[in-house]
Amino acid sequence: MSNAPYRKGTAVGILVEKEDLRSQASVEYLVKTSKGEFRIELLDESSPSSKRWISIFKDLIDLPVRWASKDALAFGPFSTDMVPVRGTCDMDVFTLLFGAGGGDAANTHLIISKTRHTAEYGAPDEGIFARVISGKHVLPDLVRGDRIISAEPVIEWEKAGEHISTTDLSFKLENGSKIFTYVEIEIDSQAPQGAEFFFAVTRDGTFHIDFVSSSFISDHRFQGEMVTYENFESRSTGSVFVRTVGYGAGKLYISTNDRTSSIMHSLIGHVVKGIELARMAKSGQKIMVESIPDPIMLLGKTNADAEDEMQALGIGLSREGYVDDNGFIVKQFPATTIEIMMEGKVSVQGVDPDKLVTVELYDDIAPKTLDFFRHAVGLQYNPVGVLPVMMTYENTHIFKAEKPAESYKEIFPENTPEKTIAGEIGITNQAAKRTGMIGVKTSDDDLFGPTGERFASTNIVGRILDIDKLAHFRDGEFMYIIERSKEE
């Protein structure tokens, strides 16, 4: 009825708040702005400025940015009973104080420091009273025209109420329950490669909860993948980051509590909506995720469709290779969403539709070998894979992937055939010397597998749906492949 974003099979978070906590004061407060949210912590609840904040935070609604400099932000004005003192005050980065413009308490502003500096703000004697503890990335984006929408106390999560994470949509709700159906993540512009990694892991629109700790949840579907380290930043609550080195490389994380920076983890983005769902989710569940911006992935689309899509985004597109409207795109330059958006243009390489074949892959009976296959041909990250044609003879086509995934992906015997069926894709397993070779036959064979090996040395991973296209390929050429979606 609310038309809330939801993906079938994902968990929904339900928070039944405790009535006696909804208006309780706290040492932490969530400040919502027109550019996102940040959280502050009071340094001393007994100080006059902290008491002033506690008494007025509910009234800080629709409070505009009065001015913004490289050192600080000022929201206001509003009236208080503060007593300003003359002289300068020292502010550490990401600290807060009340300042009286012109020494007049009726012209009070909320000052937030963006750098360590000294200035005269007409502050009271106690000076700073709070610090920003998460959402710091929001502050540089706030300018005149932005505003504080509201501020509310953050009750300790464990005490906030009853938390329920369920996939049962018939679950009966209580009046006053808060419902969380998805997590929205804003991608950091400093992590173009990390963004593409995130888009690849969550291509199905979900984050899998493979592990839950007191301070993060993690998705291990791409564990073992090497990821470029790009962005050193504090892993505050809501941070999305990836491990780039060591045994856990390729694990994708969402922080559910503040953590320090790490040279092993590169930050990708920040949760801007739905951190509550991430905190409620249980191991083994999956949650829906959306991103800002949406990924720009043109591979597998026709030239005409891609041009229409980019025109709607105000991005220029130039065609290379096979440039007819029905050409299928197999490469895009730049390769990353962030670079395309920053440059405002993209060039694409198209191929004749006869050079793109559709495959159906057997995930249920050959999952381990398909892990190798998708890495080797590029389907792990992109919707279009590429296979160089190594040789063709009689009814057999042999391919050798450009990416030597067999060096870090094992290919144990799995789904070995008793007979070769025309169009089925075979991969030589580790029982033979030519492990990692990929082959397809255009006719049935009772003696050898698709790569020419005996059946015990061959794993069957899928089939080509338009086998007649194999006639178009010669040695040294490239065959591009696209996977048929499960819904088709």
MOFENLIN-V326228 format. One record per pair of residues at least 6 apart in sequence whose ideal C-beta (glycine too) atoms are under 8 Angstrom apart, sorted by sequence separation. I is the first residue (numbers start at 1). J is the second residue. If there is no record, write none. Layout:
i:I j:J
i:I j:J
This chain:
i:6 j:12
i:31 j:37
i:44 j:50
i:45 j:51
i:67 j:73
i:68 j:74
i:91 j:97
i:101 j:107
i:173 j:179
i:188 j:194
i:201 j:207
i:211 j:217
i:233 j:239
i:235 j:241
i:243 j:249
i:281 j:287
i:310 j:316
i:311 j:317
i:321 j:327
i:334 j:340
i:340 j:346
i:373 j:379
i:374 j:380
i:378 j:384
i:379 j:385
i:391 j:397
i:392 j:398
i:420 j:426
i:428 j:434
i:429 j:435
i:448 j:454
i:449 j:455
i:464 j:470
i:473 j:479
i:30 j:37
i:31 j:38
i:43 j:50
i:67 j:74
i:100 j:107
i:101 j:108
i:132 j:139
i:164 j:171
i:188 j:195
i:211 j:218
i:243 j:250
i:271 j:278
i:310 j:317
i:363 j:370
i:378 j:385
i:391 j:398
i:417 j:424
i:428 j:435
i:448 j:455
i:451 j:458
i:30 j:38
i:31 j:39
i:42 j:50
i:65 j:73
i:66 j:74
i:89 j:97
i:100 j:108
i:101 j:109
i:187 j:195
i:209 j:217
i:210 j:218
i:242 j:250
i:243 j:251
i:298 j:306
i:301 j:309
i:319 j:327
i:332 j:340
i:362 j:370
i:377 j:385
i:378 j:386
i:389 j:397
i:390 j:398
i:428 j:436
i:449 j:457
i:450 j:458
i:30 j:39
i:31 j:40
i:45 j:54
i:65 j:74
i:66 j:75
i:99 j:108
i:100 j:109
i:209 j:218
i:210 j:219
i:211 j:220
i:242 j:251
i:278 j:287
i:321 j:330
i:334 j:343
i:361 j:370
i:377 j:386
i:389 j:398
i:390 j:399
i:417 j:426
i:427 j:436
i:428 j:437
i:441 j:450
i:449 j:458
i:470 j:479
i:29 j:39
i:65 j:75
i:66 j:76
i:98 j:108
i:99 j:109
i:111 j:121
i:207 j:217
i:209 j:219
i:210 j:220
i:242 j:252
i:243 j:253
i:277 j:287
i:307 j:317
i:377 j:387
i:389 j:399
i:390 j:400
i:427 j:437
i:428 j:438
i:439 j:449
i:440 j:450
i:450 j:460
i:28 j:39
i:29 j:40
i:42 j:53
i:64 j:75
i:66 j:77
i:98 j:109
i:187 j:198
i:208 j:219
i:210 j:221
i:241 j:252
i:242 j:253
i:298 j:309
i:306 j:317
i:374 j:385
i:388 j:399
i:427 j:438
i:428 j:439
i:439 j:450
i:449 j:460
i:28 j:40
i:42 j:54
i:63 j:75
i:64 j:76
i:98 j:110
i:99 j:111
i:109 j:121
i:111 j:123
i:207 j:219
i:208 j:220
i:240 j:252
i:241 j:253
i:253 j:265
i:298 j:310
i:307 j:319
i:334 j:346
i:361 j:373
i:387 j:399
i:388 j:400
i:426 j:438
i:427 j:439
i:439 j:451
i:28 j:41
i:29 j:42
i:63 j:76
i:98 j:111
i:185 j:198
i:208 j:221
i:240 j:253
i:333 j:346
i:388 j:401
i:416 j:429
i:425 j:438
i:426 j:439
i:438 j:451
i:439 j:452
i:27 j:41
i:28 j:42
i:96 j:110
i:97 j:111
i:239 j:253
i:240 j:254
i:241 j:255
i:296 j:310
i:332 j:346
i:333 j:347
i:387 j:401
i:388 j:402
i:425 j:439
i:426 j:440
i:437 j:451
i:27 j:42
i:60 j:75
i:63 j:78
i:84 j:99
i:96 j:111
i:113 j:128
i:227 j:242
i:229 j:244
i:239 j:254
i:240 j:255
i:332 j:347
i:333 j:348
i:414 j:429
i:425 j:440
i:82 j:98
i:84 j:100
i:96 j:112
i:227 j:243
i:228 j:244
i:229 j:245
i:238 j:254
i:239 j:255
i:252 j:268
i:303 j:319
i:332 j:348
i:333 j:349
i:386 j:402
i:411 j:427
i:413 j:429
i:424 j:440
i:437 j:453
i:86 j:103
i:95 j:112
i:96 j:113
i:202 j:219
i:227 j:244
i:238 j:255
i:254 j:271
i:296 j:313
i:331 j:348
i:332 j:349
i:411 j:428
i:412 j:429
i:413 j:430
i:423 j:440
i:424 j:441
i:434 j:451
i:464 j:481
i:27 j:45
i:60 j:78
i:80 j:98
i:82 j:100
i:94 j:112
i:95 j:113
i:104 j:122
i:201 j:219
i:226 j:244
i:235 j:253
i:237 j:255
i:246 j:264
i:331 j:349
i:411 j:429
i:412 j:430
i:413 j:431
i:423 j:441
i:59 j:78
i:72 j:91
i:84 j:103
i:94 j:113
i:103 j:122
i:236 j:255
i:237 j:256
i:245 j:264
i:256 j:275
i:296 j:315
i:329 j:348
i:330 j:349
i:411 j:430
i:422 j:441
i:423 j:442
i:434 j:453
i:465 j:484
i:80 j:100
i:91 j:111
i:93 j:113
i:94 j:114
i:102 j:122
i:112 j:132
i:201 j:221
i:235 j:255
i:237 j:257
i:239 j:259
i:244 j:264
i:272 j:292
i:303 j:323
i:329 j:349
i:330 j:350
i:410 j:430
i:422 j:442
i:84 j:105
i:92 j:113
i:93 j:114
i:100 j:121
i:101 j:122
i:201 j:222
i:237 j:258
i:243 j:264
i:244 j:265
i:254 j:275
i:303 j:324
i:304 j:325
i:329 j:350
i:330 j:351
i:420 j:441
i:422 j:443
i:428 j:449
i:432 j:453
i:56 j:78
i:83 j:105
i:91 j:113
i:93 j:115
i:99 j:121
i:100 j:122
i:200 j:222
i:227 j:249
i:236 j:258
i:243 j:265
i:244 j:266
i:256 j:278
i:269 j:291
i:303 j:325
i:304 j:326
i:328 j:350
i:422 j:444
i:432 j:454
i:82 j:105
i:93 j:116
i:99 j:122
i:100 j:123
i:226 j:249
i:227 j:250
i:235 j:258
i:236 j:259
i:242 j:265
i:256 j:279
i:302 j:325
i:303 j:326
i:306 j:329
i:327 j:350
i:328 j:351
i:421 j:444
i:426 j:449
i:428 j:451
i:29 j:53
i:56 j:80
i:77 j:101
i:81 j:105
i:92 j:116
i:97 j:121
i:99 j:123
i:183 j:207
i:225 j:249
i:226 j:250
i:234 j:258
i:235 j:259
i:241 j:265
i:242 j:266
i:254 j:278
i:302 j:326
i:303 j:327
i:327 j:351
i:377 j:401
i:411 j:435
i:420 j:444
i:426 j:450
i:427 j:451
i:440 j:464
i:74 j:99
i:76 j:101
i:80 j:105
i:91 j:116
i:98 j:123
i:114 j:139
i:197 j:222
i:223 j:248
i:224 j:249
i:225 j:250
i:234 j:259
i:235 j:260
i:241 j:266
i:302 j:327
i:315 j:340
i:327 j:352
i:328 j:353
i:376 j:401
i:378 j:403
i:411 j:436
i:419 j:444
i:420 j:445
i:425 j:450
i:426 j:451
i:428 j:453
i:431 j:456
i:432 j:457
i:442 j:467
i:79 j:105
i:82 j:108
i:91 j:117
i:97 j:123
i:98 j:124
i:114 j:140
i:223 j:249
i:224 j:250
i:234 j:260
i:235 j:261
i:241 j:267
i:242 j:268
i:302 j:328
i:303 j:329
i:315 j:341
i:324 j:350
i:327 j:353
i:330 j:356
i:377 j:403
i:419 j:445
i:420 j:446
i:424 j:450
i:431 j:457
i:79 j:106
i:90 j:117
i:91 j:118
i:97 j:124
i:112 j:139
i:223 j:250
i:234 j:261
i:235 j:262
i:240 j:267
i:241 j:268
i:301 j:328
i:302 j:329
i:318 j:345
i:320 j:347
i:323 j:350
i:326 j:353
i:328 j:355
i:376 j:403
i:419 j:446
i:426 j:453
i:440 j:467
i:29 j:57
i:52 j:80
i:79 j:107
i:80 j:108
i:90 j:118
i:91 j:119
i:197 j:225
i:222 j:250
i:223 j:251
i:233 j:261
i:239 j:267
i:240 j:268
i:300 j:328
i:301 j:329
i:316 j:344
i:317 j:345
i:318 j:346
i:319 j:347
i:320 j:348
i:321 j:349
i:322 j:350
i:328 j:356
i:356 j:384
i:375 j:403
i:376 j:404
i:420 j:448
i:429 j:457
i:442 j:470
i:25 j:54
i:52 j:81
i:77 j:106
i:79 j:108
i:89 j:118
i:222 j:251
i:232 j:261
i:240 j:269
i:300 j:329
i:315 j:344
i:316 j:345
i:317 j:346
i:318 j:347
i:319 j:348
i:320 j:349
i:321 j:350
i:322 j:351
i:376 j:405
i:406 j:435
i:420 j:449
i:428 j:457
i:429 j:458
i:52 j:82
i:77 j:107
i:78 j:108
i:88 j:118
i:89 j:119
i:97 j:127
i:197 j:227
i:220 j:250
i:222 j:252
i:235 j:265
i:239 j:269
i:240 j:270
i:299 j:329
i:314 j:344
i:315 j:345
i:316 j:346
i:317 j:347
i:318 j:348
i:320 j:350
i:321 j:351
i:322 j:352
i:375 j:405
i:376 j:406
i:406 j:436
i:420 j:450
i:428 j:458
i:429 j:459
i:440 j:470
i:76 j:107
i:77 j:108
i:78 j:109
i:88 j:119
i:89 j:120
i:97 j:128
i:98 j:129
i:220 j:251
i:221 j:252
i:232 j:263
i:239 j:270
i:240 j:271
i:298 j:329
i:299 j:330
i:315 j:346
i:317 j:348
i:319 j:350
i:405 j:436
i:427 j:458
i:428 j:459
i:76 j:108
i:77 j:109
i:88 j:120
i:89 j:121
i:96 j:128
i:97 j:129
i:219 j:251
i:235 j:267
i:238 j:270
i:239 j:271
i:299 j:331
i:404 j:436
i:417 j:449
i:426 j:458
i:427 j:459
i:49 j:82
i:76 j:109
i:87 j:120
i:95 j:128
i:96 j:129
i:194 j:227
i:218 j:251
i:219 j:252
i:238 j:271
i:299 j:332
i:372 j:405
i:376 j:409
i:426 j:459
i:48 j:82
i:75 j:109
i:76 j:110
i:86 j:120
i:89 j:123
i:96 j:130
i:193 j:227
i:194 j:228
i:218 j:252
i:219 j:253
i:229 j:263
i:232 j:266
i:233 j:267
i:236 j:270
i:238 j:272
i:298 j:332
i:372 j:406
i:375 j:409
i:426 j:460
i:427 j:461
i:74 j:109
i:75 j:110
i:95 j:130
i:96 j:131
i:193 j:228
i:218 j:253
i:231 j:266
i:232 j:267
i:297 j:332
i:401 j:436
i:420 j:455
i:425 j:460
i:426 j:461
i:74 j:110
i:91 j:127
i:92 j:128
i:95 j:131
i:96 j:132
i:194 j:230
i:217 j:253
i:218 j:254
i:230 j:266
i:231 j:267
i:296 j:332
i:310 j:346
i:400 j:436
i:419 j:455
i:424 j:460
i:425 j:461
i:74 j:111
i:75 j:112
i:85 j:122
i:90 j:127
i:91 j:128
i:94 j:131
i:95 j:132
i:193 j:230
i:194 j:231
i:216 j:253
i:217 j:254
i:229 j:266
i:231 j:268
i:238 j:275
i:372 j:409
i:400 j:437
i:401 j:438
i:418 j:455
i:425 j:462
i:73 j:111
i:74 j:112
i:84 j:122
i:85 j:123
i:89 j:127
i:94 j:132
i:110 j:148
i:192 j:230
i:216 j:254
i:228 j:266
i:237 j:275
i:371 j:409
i:372 j:410
i:399 j:437
i:400 j:438
i:417 j:455
i:424 j:462
i:425 j:463
i:72 j:111
i:73 j:112
i:84 j:123
i:85 j:124
i:89 j:128
i:92 j:131
i:191 j:230
i:216 j:255
i:217 j:256
i:227 j:266
i:372 j:411
i:398 j:437
i:399 j:438
i:416 j:455
i:424 j:463
i:425 j:464
i:72 j:112
i:84 j:124
i:85 j:125
i:190 j:230
i:191 j:231
i:215 j:255
i:216 j:256
i:238 j:278
i:297 j:337
i:398 j:438
i:399 j:439
i:416 j:456
i:423 j:463
i:424 j:464
i:72 j:113
i:73 j:114
i:83 j:124
i:190 j:231
i:215 j:256
i:216 j:257
i:296 j:337
i:398 j:439
i:399 j:440
i:416 j:457
i:417 j:458
i:423 j:464
i:71 j:113
i:72 j:114
i:82 j:124
i:83 j:125
i:94 j:136
i:198 j:240
i:214 j:256
i:215 j:257
i:295 j:337
i:306 j:348
i:368 j:410
i:369 j:411
i:397 j:439
i:416 j:458
i:421 j:463
i:423 j:465
i:66 j:109
i:71 j:114
i:72 j:115
i:188 j:231
i:214 j:257
i:215 j:258
i:216 j:259
i:294 j:337
i:368 j:411
i:396 j:439
i:397 j:440
i:413 j:456
i:416 j:459
i:417 j:460
i:70 j:114
i:71 j:115
i:198 j:242
i:215 j:259
i:293 j:337
i:296 j:340
i:368 j:412
i:396 j:440
i:397 j:441
i:413 j:457
i:415 j:459
i:416 j:460
i:423 j:467
i:70 j:115
i:72 j:117
i:94 j:139
i:188 j:233
i:197 j:242
i:207 j:252
i:296 j:341
i:303 j:348
i:369 j:414
i:396 j:441
i:397 j:442
i:414 j:459
i:415 j:460
i:422 j:467
i:52 j:98
i:71 j:117
i:368 j:414
i:369 j:415
i:395 j:441
i:396 j:442
i:413 j:459
i:415 j:461
i:63 j:110
i:72 j:119
i:207 j:254
i:303 j:350
i:390 j:437
i:395 j:442
i:49 j:97
i:71 j:119
i:194 j:242
i:293 j:341
i:298 j:346
i:366 j:414
i:395 j:443
i:411 j:459
i:49 j:98
i:365 j:414
i:366 j:415
i:60 j:110
i:296 j:346
i:298 j:348
i:365 j:415
i:395 j:445
i:137 j:188
i:201 j:252
i:387 j:438
i:373 j:425
i:362 j:415
i:398 j:451
i:198 j:252
i:330 j:384
i:373 j:427
i:396 j:450
i:398 j:452
i:185 j:240
i:197 j:252
i:329 j:384
i:372 j:427
i:40 j:96
i:328 j:384
i:330 j:386
i:396 j:452
i:369 j:427
i:369 j:429
i:376 j:436
i:217 j:278
i:376 j:438
i:217 j:281
i:372 j:436
i:373 j:438
i:73 j:139
i:359 j:425
i:73 j:142
i:212 j:281
i:198 j:268
i:212 j:282
i:183 j:254
i:197 j:268
i:198 j:269
i:212 j:283
i:75 j:147
i:194 j:266
i:209 j:281
i:211 j:283
i:75 j:148
i:194 j:267
i:195 j:268
i:209 j:282
i:210 j:283
i:397 j:470
i:68 j:142
i:194 j:268
i:195 j:269
i:209 j:283
i:49 j:124
i:68 j:143
i:191 j:266
i:209 j:284
i:48 j:124
i:53 j:129
i:68 j:144
i:191 j:267
i:209 j:285
i:397 j:473
i:49 j:126
i:53 j:130
i:65 j:142
i:67 j:144
i:190 j:267
i:191 j:268
i:209 j:286
i:48 j:126
i:65 j:143
i:66 j:144
i:191 j:269
i:208 j:286
i:209 j:287
i:47 j:126
i:49 j:128
i:50 j:129
i:65 j:144
i:188 j:267
i:207 j:286
i:49 j:129
i:50 j:130
i:64 j:144
i:65 j:145
i:188 j:268
i:206 j:286
i:207 j:287
i:399 j:479
i:64 j:145
i:65 j:146
i:187 j:268
i:188 j:269
i:206 j:287
i:392 j:473
i:47 j:129
i:64 j:146
i:65 j:147
i:187 j:269
i:188 j:270
i:206 j:288
i:207 j:289
i:392 j:474
i:64 j:147
i:186 j:269
i:205 j:288
i:206 j:289
i:299 j:382
i:300 j:383
i:392 j:475
i:63 j:147
i:185 j:269
i:186 j:270
i:205 j:289
i:299 j:383
i:300 j:384
i:389 j:473
i:391 j:475
i:43 j:128
i:44 j:129
i:62 j:147
i:63 j:148
i:185 j:270
i:186 j:271
i:205 j:290
i:297 j:382
i:299 j:384
i:389 j:474
i:390 j:475
i:43 j:129
i:62 j:148
i:185 j:271
i:186 j:272
i:297 j:383
i:389 j:475
i:42 j:129
i:43 j:130
i:61 j:148
i:62 j:149
i:184 j:271
i:185 j:272
i:202 j:289
i:389 j:476
i:42 j:130
i:43 j:131
i:60 j:148
i:61 j:149
i:183 j:271
i:184 j:272
i:373 j:461
i:388 j:476
i:389 j:477
i:41 j:130
i:61 j:150
i:184 j:273
i:202 j:291
i:388 j:477
i:389 j:478
i:40 j:130
i:41 j:131
i:60 j:150
i:183 j:273
i:184 j:274
i:369 j:459
i:388 j:478
i:389 j:479
i:40 j:131
i:60 j:151
i:182 j:273
i:183 j:274
i:370 j:461
i:387 j:478
i:388 j:479
i:40 j:132
i:41 j:133
i:182 j:274
i:183 j:275
i:199 j:291
i:369 j:461
i:370 j:462
i:386 j:478
i:387 j:479
i:39 j:132
i:40 j:133
i:58 j:151
i:181 j:274
i:198 j:291
i:366 j:459
i:386 j:479
i:387 j:480
i:38 j:132
i:39 j:133
i:57 j:151
i:180 j:274
i:183 j:277
i:366 j:460
i:386 j:480
i:387 j:481
i:39 j:134
i:57 j:152
i:182 j:277
i:183 j:278
i:366 j:461
i:385 j:480
i:386 j:481
i:38 j:134
i:39 j:135
i:57 j:153
i:137 j:233
i:180 j:276
i:181 j:277
i:199 j:295
i:366 j:462
i:384 j:480
i:385 j:481
i:38 j:135
i:180 j:277
i:384 j:481
i:385 j:482
i:37 j:135
i:38 j:136
i:136 j:234
i:178 j:276
i:199 j:297
i:362 j:460
i:384 j:482
i:385 j:483
i:36 j:135
i:196 j:295
i:362 j:461
i:383 j:482
i:38 j:138
i:136 j:236
i:180 j:280
i:195 j:295
i:361 j:461
i:362 j:462
i:383 j:483
i:36 j:137
i:37 j:138
i:38 j:139
i:135 j:236
i:361 j:462
i:36 j:138
i:134 j:236
i:360 j:462
i:379 j:481
i:35 j:138
i:133 j:236
i:134 j:237
i:135 j:238
i:359 j:462
i:360 j:463
i:134 j:238
i:183 j:287
i:185 j:289
i:187 j:291
i:359 j:463
i:377 j:481
i:379 j:483
i:28 j:133
i:33 j:138
i:36 j:141
i:182 j:287
i:183 j:288
i:184 j:289
i:185 j:290
i:186 j:291
i:187 j:292
i:359 j:464
i:360 j:465
i:35 j:141
i:182 j:288
i:183 j:289
i:184 j:290
i:185 j:291
i:186 j:292
i:187 j:293
i:358 j:464
i:359 j:465
i:35 j:142
i:181 j:288
i:182 j:289
i:183 j:290
i:184 j:291
i:185 j:292
i:357 j:464
i:358 j:465
i:34 j:142
i:182 j:290
i:184 j:292
i:357 j:465
i:358 j:466
i:33 j:142
i:357 j:466
i:35 j:146
i:34 j:146
i:165 j:277
i:357 j:469
i:33 j:146
i:34 j:147
i:356 j:469
i:357 j:470
i:33 j:147
i:355 j:469
i:33 j:148
i:34 j:149
i:39 j:154
i:165 j:280
i:354 j:469
i:32 j:148
i:33 j:149
i:163 j:279
i:164 j:280
i:165 j:281
i:31 j:148
i:32 j:149
i:163 j:280
i:165 j:282
i:355 j:472
i:32 j:150
i:167 j:285
i:354 j:472
i:355 j:473
i:31 j:150
i:32 j:151
i:31 j:151
i:32 j:152
i:165 j:285
i:30 j:151
i:29 j:151
i:30 j:152
i:157 j:279
i:357 j:479
i:359 j:481
i:361 j:483
i:29 j:152
i:30 j:153
i:355 j:478
i:357 j:480
i:358 j:481
i:359 j:482
i:360 j:483
i:29 j:153
i:30 j:154
i:134 j:258
i:355 j:479
i:356 j:480
i:357 j:481
i:358 j:482
i:359 j:483
i:360 j:484
i:28 j:153
i:29 j:154
i:133 j:258
i:355 j:480
i:356 j:481
i:357 j:482
i:358 j:483
i:359 j:484
i:28 j:154
i:356 j:482
i:358 j:484
i:26 j:153
i:25 j:153
i:26 j:154
i:24 j:153
i:26 j:155
i:351 j:480
i:24 j:155
i:137 j:270
i:21 j:155
i:135 j:270
i:21 j:159
i:199 j:337
i:21 j:160
i:196 j:335
i:21 j:161
i:196 j:336
i:18 j:159
i:195 j:336
i:196 j:337
i:18 j:160
i:195 j:337
i:17 j:160
i:18 j:161
i:193 j:336
i:195 j:338
i:17 j:161
i:192 j:336
i:15 j:160
i:16 j:161
i:192 j:337
i:15 j:161
i:16 j:162
i:192 j:338
i:15 j:162
i:191 j:338
i:192 j:339
i:15 j:163
i:16 j:164
i:14 j:163
i:15 j:164
i:189 j:338
i:13 j:163
i:14 j:164
i:36 j:186
i:187 j:337
i:330 j:480
i:13 j:164
i:14 j:165
i:187 j:338
i:13 j:165
i:14 j:166
i:328 j:480
i:12 j:165
i:189 j:342
i:11 j:165
i:12 j:166
i:328 j:482
i:11 j:166
i:12 j:167
i:225 j:380
i:11 j:167
i:10 j:167
i:12 j:169
i:14 j:171
i:9 j:167
i:16 j:174
i:222 j:380
i:12 j:171
i:14 j:173
i:17 j:176
i:16 j:176
i:16 j:177
i:17 j:178
i:15 j:177
i:14 j:177
i:15 j:178
i:14 j:178
i:14 j:179
i:15 j:180
i:13 j:179
i:14 j:180
i:12 j:179
i:13 j:180
i:12 j:180
i:13 j:181
i:12 j:181
i:10 j:181
i:10 j:182
i:4 j:179
i:6 j:181
i:7 j:182
i:5 j:181
i:6 j:182
i:4 j:181
i:5 j:182
i:4 j:182
i:200 j:380
i:200 j:381
i:200 j:382
i:300 j:482
i:197 j:381
i:224 j:408
i:196 j:381
i:224 j:409
i:10 j:206
i:9 j:206
i:7 j:205
i:11 j:209
i:39 j:237
i:7 j:206
i:36 j:270
i:37 j:272
i:36 j:272
i:13 j:274
i:15 j:276
i:13 j:276
i:13 j:277
i:12 j:277
i:15 j:280
i:11 j:277
i:13 j:279
i:14 j:280
i:13 j:280
i:13 j:281
i:11 j:280
i:11 j:281
i:11 j:282
i:11 j:285
i:10 j:285
i:11 j:286
i:10 j:286
i:11 j:287
i:9 j:286
i:10 j:287
i:10 j:288
i:7 j:288
i:6 j:288
i:5 j:288
i:5 j:290
